[in-house]
């Protein structure tokens, strides 16, 4: 088994791989691969963190932020009363081990009070009447035969959505690499407790459940289960390689965090925020674009915000993020737009577009600071965006002014889709 280890972003490491193995890694899109010197392959992170088994390889991608902070970001805005004790303090073992251990502890605590039961509607064929006779089907499918009787009844059973979700997450985690024997035993015990519960078909949508007094003690374990099941599968075309793992897309996590935090603050002031607001760049409506956030006030867009976990610098377009934001501002008729980066991805700056006067403001969010400070910084950022909409030309933040951009110079910017 070949073990490949990378950090989510940054310089890669070289490995002696066959062409087939390098092709599998590239196809997985979990890492980036390029041919290096002396026939070795350089493997680097692609913004994802976690562990996955791909063919005869195990890929581990480590986050740059602490695991506690990663869990906080994953849980932000998802109706979870976050506490630091929800994950083990010793989180050096790796992301997958930590989530498996955390899930097992919470699920054991929930199931220790006994499996919850509920009424589930069943369709069955019985020799005696139970519940309601499905009379139409009895006539059309059984040609009025006396037995078996086609009936529908409510069954009081542990085979409810909450237990099925916990069982599905336990099954997924039990198959992942990087778990020690104790955690595997804990997961096996949970599966044994849920033996009477029907398995969820692989790839099927999760059954819905609603918080109530009956399942209150399940809520934290269900949050972990949902996290596991949402990040277990990897989007690949049908018939592609099989990947078993748990991978978190950090740019999506950051985008969700910024969206929820800024939407809450801005809407608390006035108006409403639309995430992934659909617009077109051209008058004919052929060039689609979807800014991460558009703040509307009085029925009109007043601010556009795009979240970027890291700066996009494709070959030939080193300022791709700025080109994209300029397109948003132009199409929406706004004098100013905002880019929100994770600190370290790009420096804060204000860019004024030549001949147009449009201001492109880059902000940096420090994800490693204490939670209270991070939330306070997000509120302050919302305040600066509000101030900018009211003053137009006043600097929203005392940060270094970057070089001006001439939209008429150079080659055309990349697509905004």
C-alpha positions in Angstrom: 0.0 0.0 0.0 1.5 3.3 -1.1 0.9 6.2 1.4 0.6 9.7 -0.1 0.6 12.7 2.4 0.1 16.3 1.4 -1.0 19.6 3.0 -4.3 21.0 1.7 -2.5 23.8 -0.2 1.1 24.7 -0.8 4.2 22.9 -2.2 3.8 19.2 -2.9 6.0 16.1 -2.3 7.5 13.7 -4.8 6.6 10.1 -5.0 7.7 7.2 -7.1 4.4 6.3 -8.8 3.5 4.3 -11.9 1.7 6.1 -14.7 -1.5 4.2 -13.7 -1.3 5.4 -10.1 -0.6 9.0 -11.1 -3.6 8.8 -13.4 -5.8 7.5 -10.7 -4.7 10.3 -8.3 -5.3 13.0 -11.0 -8.7 11.5 -11.9 -9.8 11.6 -8.2 -9.3 15.4 -8.1 -8.4 15.0 -4.4 -4.9 16.1 -5.2 -3.0 17.6 -8.1 -0.3 15.6 -9.8 2.5 16.6 -12.2 5.6 14.9 -13.6 8.7 16.0 -11.8 12.4 15.2 -12.3 13.9 11.8 -12.7 10.5 10.2 -13.5 9.1 11.0 -10.0 5.6 12.6 -9.6 5.0 15.7 -7.6 1.7 15.4 -5.6 0.2 18.5 -3.9 -3.0 19.4 -2.2 -6.1 20.5 -4.0 -7.9 22.3 -1.2 -9.3 19.1 0.4 -8.5 17.6 3.7 -9.1 14.0 5.1 -8.1 10.5 4.0 -9.2 8.3 1.1 -8.2 4.9 -0.3 -7.7 5.0 -4.1 -6.7 1.7 -5.6 -3.6 0.5 -3.8 -2.9 4.0 -2.4 -4.0 5.8 0.8 -4.1 9.6 0.4 -3.9 11.8 3.5 -4.4 15.6 3.2 -3.8 17.6 6.3 -5.6 20.9 7.0 -3.7 24.1 7.7 -6.1 25.1 10.4 -6.4 23.2 13.7 -8.9 20.3 13.7 -10.9 22.0 16.4 -11.2 25.1 14.2 -12.1 23.0 11.2 -15.0 21.4 13.1 -16.2 24.8 14.3 -16.3 26.0 10.7 -18.1 22.8 9.6 -20.7 23.3 12.3 -21.2 27.0 11.9 -24.8 27.9 11.2 -25.9 24.3 11.2 -28.1 24.4 14.4 -25.4 22.9 16.6 -24.6 24.4 19.9 -20.8 24.0 19.4 -18.6 23.1 22.4 -14.9 22.4 22.3 -15.4 19.2 24.2 -17.3 17.7 21.2 -14.0 16.6 19.7 -11.1 15.1 21.6 -8.5 17.5 22.8 -5.7 15.2 21.5 -6.4 15.8 17.8 -2.9 14.9 16.5 -4.1 11.5 15.3 -5.6 13.0 12.2 -9.0 14.3 11.0 -10.6 10.9 10.2 -9.6 9.4 13.5 -10.9 12.4 15.4 -14.3 12.5 13.7 -14.7 8.7 14.1 -13.8 8.9 17.8 -16.1 11.9 18.3 -19.0 10.3 16.5 -18.6 7.0 18.4 -18.6 8.8 21.8 -21.7 10.8 21.0 -23.5 7.8 19.4 -22.7 5.6 22.4 -24.0 8.3 24.7 -27.2 8.6 22.7 -27.9 4.9 22.3 -27.0 4.2 25.9 -30.5 5.5 26.8 -32.0 3.0 24.5 -33.0 3.1 20.8 -35.8 5.6 20.0 -38.9 4.1 18.4 -41.5 5.6 16.2 -44.4 4.7 14.0 -43.5 3.8 10.5 -46.1 3.1 7.8 -45.8 -0.4 6.4 -47.3 -2.1 3.3 -47.4 -5.9 3.7 -49.1 -9.1 2.7 -50.7 -10.9 5.6 -53.1 -13.8 6.3 -55.1 -11.6 8.7 -56.2 -8.0 8.6 -53.9 -5.6 10.3 -54.4 -1.8 9.9 -56.2 -0.9 6.7 -57.0 -3.1 3.8 -55.6 -1.8 0.5 -58.8 -2.7 -1.2 -58.1 -1.3 -4.7 -54.8 -3.2 -4.9 -56.5 -6.3 -3.5 -58.9 -6.3 -6.4 -56.5 -5.3 -9.2 -53.5 -7.3 -8.1 -55.0 -10.2 -6.3 -58.3 -10.4 -8.3 -60.3 -10.4 -5.1 -58.5 -13.4 -3.6 -59.2 -13.8 0.1 -55.5 -14.3 1.0 -52.9 -13.0 1.2 -54.4 -9.6 2.3 -52.7 -6.5 1.1 -52.7 -4.2 4.2 -51.2 -0.9 5.3 -50.5 -0.3 9.0 -48.4 1.7 11.4 -45.6 -0.2 13.0 -44.0 1.0 16.3 -40.4 0.2 15.5 -36.7 1.3 16.0 -36.5 1.4 12.2 -36.8 5.2 12.2 -34.8 7.9 10.3 -32.6 8.8 13.2 -31.4 5.2 13.8 -30.9 4.6 10.1 -28.7 7.6 9.7 -26.6 6.6 12.7 -26.2 3.1 11.3 -25.2 4.4 7.9 -22.5 6.7 9.3 -21.2 3.9 11.5 -20.9 1.6 8.5 -19.0 4.3 6.5 -16.6 5.1 9.3 -15.9 1.4 10.1 -14.4 1.0 6.6 -12.1 4.0 6.6 -8.3 3.8 7.0 -6.5 5.5 9.9 -8.7 4.2 12.8 -7.2 2.4 15.8 -8.6 -0.8 17.1 -10.4 0.8 20.0 -12.4 3.1 17.8 -13.2 0.2 15.4 -14.6 -1.8 18.3 -16.7 1.2 19.4 -18.2 1.5 15.9 -18.8 -2.3 15.8 -20.7 -2.1 19.1 -22.8 0.7 17.7 -23.6 -1.4 14.6 -24.5 -4.3 16.8 -27.0 -2.1 18.8 -28.5 -1.0 15.5 -28.7 -4.5 14.0 -32.5 -4.5 13.8 -32.5 -1.2 11.8 -32.8 -1.3 8.0 -29.6 -0.3 6.1 -29.8 2.7 3.9 -29.1 1.9 0.3 -25.7 3.2 -0.9 -26.1 6.6 -2.5 -29.7 7.0 -1.4 -30.9 10.4 0.0 -30.8 10.6 3.7 -34.3 10.2 5.4 -35.6 13.4 7.0 -36.0 13.8 10.7 -37.1 16.8 12.8 -35.9 17.7 16.3 -38.4 16.9 19.0 -38.5 15.8 22.7 -38.1 12.2 21.7 -34.8 12.6 19.8 -33.1 15.5 21.7 -30.4 13.2 23.0 -29.6 12.1 19.5 -29.0 15.6 18.0 -25.2 15.9 18.4 -24.6 12.4 17.1 -26.8 13.0 14.2 -24.9 16.2 13.3 -21.6 14.1 13.2 -23.4 11.4 11.2 -24.6 14.0 8.7 -21.1 15.4 8.4 -19.7 11.9 7.7 -22.3 11.0 5.1 -22.1 14.4 3.3 -18.3 14.2 2.9 -18.0 10.4 2.3 -18.7 10.4 -1.4 -16.6 12.0 -4.1 -18.3 13.4 -7.2 -17.0 11.5 -10.2 -18.6 10.5 -13.5 -20.4 7.2 -13.6 -18.0 4.3 -14.2 -15.0 6.1 -12.8 -12.7 4.9 -10.1 -14.0 3.8 -6.7 -12.9 6.0 -3.8 -13.5 5.2 -0.2 -12.8 8.0 2.2 -13.7 11.2 4.0 -12.7 14.4 2.3 -13.7 17.9 3.1 -13.5 20.7 0.5 -12.0 23.6 2.4 -12.9 26.3 -0.2 -16.6 25.2 0.1 -16.3 25.2 4.0 -14.8 28.7 3.9 -17.4 30.0 1.4 -20.3 28.6 3.5 -18.8 30.2 6.7 -18.4 33.6 5.0 -21.9 33.4 3.5 -23.7 32.5 6.7 -21.7 35.0 8.9 -22.0 38.0 6.6 -25.6 37.2 5.6 -26.7 37.2 9.3 -24.9 40.5 10.0 -26.0 42.3 6.9 -29.7 41.2 7.1 -29.6 42.2 10.8 -29.0 45.7 9.6 -31.3 46.0 6.6 -32.4 44.3 3.3 -31.7 40.7 2.4 -28.7 38.7 1.0 -28.9 36.3 -1.8 -26.3 33.5 -2.0 -25.1 32.4 -5.5 -27.3 35.2 -6.9 -27.8 34.4 -10.6 -27.0 37.2 -13.1 -25.6 37.6 -16.6 -22.6 39.5 -17.8 -23.7 40.3 -21.3 -26.9 42.0 -22.5 -27.9 38.9 -24.5 -27.9 36.8 -21.3 -25.4 34.1 -22.6 -22.6 34.6 -20.0 -23.9 33.4 -16.7 -22.4 34.4 -13.4 -23.2 33.7 -9.7 -21.6 35.9 -7.1 -21.3 34.3 -3.7 -23.2 37.1 -2.0 -25.3 40.0 -3.2 -26.8 42.3 -0.6 -30.0 43.8 -1.7 -31.6 46.9 -0.1 -34.7 48.6 -1.3 -35.0 46.1 -4.1 -31.6 47.0 -5.6 -28.2 45.4 -5.2 -25.9 47.5 -3.1 -23.0 45.2 -2.4 -21.3 42.2 -4.0 -19.0 39.9 -2.0 -17.0 36.9 -3.2 -15.3 34.4 -0.8 -12.0 32.9 -1.9 -10.2 30.5 0.4 -7.1 31.0 -1.7 -6.2 33.3 -4.5 -6.8 32.0 -8.0 -3.8 32.6 -10.2 -4.1 30.5 -13.4 -1.4 30.8 -16.0 -1.8 34.0 -17.9 -4.4 35.5 -15.4 -2.6 36.2 -12.2 -5.4 38.6 -11.1 -8.3 36.3 -12.0 -10.2 37.0 -8.8 -10.0 40.8 -9.4 -11.2 40.3 -13.0 -14.1 38.3 -11.8 -15.1 40.8 -9.2 -14.8 43.6 -11.7 -17.2 41.8 -13.9 -19.7 41.4 -11.1 -19.5 45.1 -10.2 -19.9 46.1 -13.9 -22.9 43.9 -14.5 -24.6 45.0 -11.2 -23.7 48.7 -11.6 -21.8 48.9 -8.3 -18.9 51.2 -7.6 -17.3 48.8 -5.2 -16.9 45.0 -4.7 -15.4 42.9 -1.9 -13.2 39.8 -1.9 -12.9 37.9 1.3 -9.8 35.6 1.6 -8.6 33.4 4.3 -5.6 35.1 5.9 -2.4 34.0 4.2 -4.0 33.5 0.8 -3.8 37.1 -0.2 -2.9 40.4 1.5 -5.6 43.0 2.2 -5.6 45.7 -0.4 -7.8 48.3 -2.3 -7.5 48.3 -6.1 -9.0 51.2 -8.0 -9.7 50.4 -11.7 -8.3 52.9 -14.1 -10.8 55.0 -16.2 -13.7 53.3 -14.4 -13.1 54.2 -10.7 -14.5 50.9 -9.5 -12.9 49.9 -6.2 -12.0 46.2 -5.6 -11.4 45.7 -1.9 -9.6 42.5 -0.6 -10.2 41.6 3.0 -8.3 38.8 4.9 -10.0 36.7 7.7 -7.8 35.1 10.3 -9.3 31.6 10.9 -6.8 30.7 13.6 -7.8 33.3 16.1 -10.1 32.5 19.0 -13.7 31.9 18.1 -15.1 35.0 19.7 -12.5 37.2 17.9 -13.3 35.5 14.6 -17.0 36.2 15.0 -16.3 39.8 16.1 -14.1 40.3 13.0 -16.9 39.0 10.7 -19.3 41.4 12.2 -16.8 44.2 11.8 -16.3 43.2 8.2 -20.0 43.4 7.6 -20.0 46.9 9.2 -17.2 48.0 6.8 -19.2 46.8 3.8 -22.3 48.7 5.0 -20.2 51.8 5.5 -18.8 51.5 2.0 -22.3 51.4 0.5 -23.2 54.7 2.3 -20.0 56.6 1.6 -19.2 55.2 -1.9 -15.7 56.6 -2.2 -14.5 56.4 1.4 -12.1 53.7 2.2 -13.9 50.9 4.2 -10.7 49.8 5.8 -7.4 51.4 6.6 -5.4 48.9 4.5 -2.7 49.2 2.0 -3.8 50.4 -1.4 -2.8 48.0 -4.2 -1.8 48.9 -7.7 -4.5 50.1 -10.1 -5.9 47.8 -12.8 -6.6 48.9 -16.3 -9.5 46.8 -17.7 -8.5 47.8 -21.3 -5.0 46.4 -21.0 -3.8 42.8 -21.6 -5.8 39.8 -22.5 -9.5 39.2 -21.8 -10.3 37.9 -18.3 -11.4 34.3 -17.7 -15.0 33.2 -17.6 -17.1 34.3 -14.6 -19.1 31.1 -14.5 
